[in-house]
Amino acid sequence: RSYPGIREGAPRPAQVFHKMAQQDIPEVTEAPLMCYNWMCPYVHRVTLALAHKQATINMVDIDLANKPAWLPKFSPHGKVPAVTYNENGQQQVLYESLVLLQWVEDYFSKGPELLPGTPAQKAKGRIIISRFDGAAVSKFYQMVRCSDESSFAELLHGLKSEFAWLEESMDPTGPFMMGPTPTMVDAACAPWLLRLCVLQKLRNVDVLAGFPKLQKWLAAYKSHPDVVKTIKPPPNVDWEQGMIDIYGDKYAGGFKDMSKAAAQA
């Protein structure tokens, strides 16, 4: 039997989410295993790419507040996401979310191409990924942590500049970054755009106000069946509210109204 999105000749991995006891070391086989955490946006990049590729993979849920002692065997820096499996009798250890996006494309040869188009179009897609990763992501975290209104206004101004550039760089008809179907570019940028609800609720700021293309993108992307499949909070937890609670506790220090600062940006 064949399975869409699985590399020819490779074992069929199953989409499995499970917790393991701290002392239990997962078995390394020829089927790739990914160290996973539902709230991590870098993990979300990879699960989105897998969904767009129509591929599945074994996953082990890592408690980032209580990391298992065996984690460095699978992730040298103790971070997620990380993928491990045996290839030609040797254990492979792969990490860094943007690297893993390309690994998904290369390993799962069947399924939709994650970065279609001409060489120039592909290069432009990689430019979007590189710029978003280098500028927008850091500004998101700085804004979540920021409690000073003038600093927040400056950060918001910078993020809006990035969003203005992004709208200019997106496919003119959309609804997705590169055209009518989601690609690696959407997967690379989406985790933080989907988490803008955190700034909306914790800082009372609609970051996408004035960006109609990104608003259209967000509405289309968050309702796409591939994306819906990746929203995997723990039982009885609403994904969006869970993100707001976690970011509020870990980074933001609770609610602070920054609407006046936003008006200055």
Secondary structure, DSSP 4 states (H G I P E B T S, - for coil): ---TTSPTTS-----EEE---TTPPPPP-SS-EEEE-TT-HHHHHHHHHHHHTT---EEEE--TTS--TTHHHH-TTS-S-EEEEEETTEEEEEE-HHHHHHHHHHH--SSS-SS-S-HHHHHHHHHHHHHIIIIIHHHHHHHHH---HHHHHHHHHHHHHHHHHHHHHS-SS-SBTTBSS--HHHHHHHHHHHTHHHHHHHH---TTTT-HHHHHHHHHHHTSHHHHHH--PPTT--HHHHHHHHHIIIII-S----HHHHHH-
